[in-house]
């Protein structure tokens, strides 16, 4: 069975979280894709420079990379699984 994105929950994410989600699932455009590649390899000084222009993206990436369960929570809220309900349940 397939999965669909829960648009209501997607819209509740901040811009950085939406960009990270799009990057992870191949929906991001070239700029956002490149931004997350750069964030992933930036040293601490350059990360702070990037934070000035993209604070939500930096926060989302850092949560994604270091907070246990953060990404799983995002996925569990955003995906709707198209599975038939079992009879009798």
Order of alpha helices (4+ residues) and beta strands (2+ residues): beta-alpha-alpha-alpha-alpha-alpha-alpha-beta
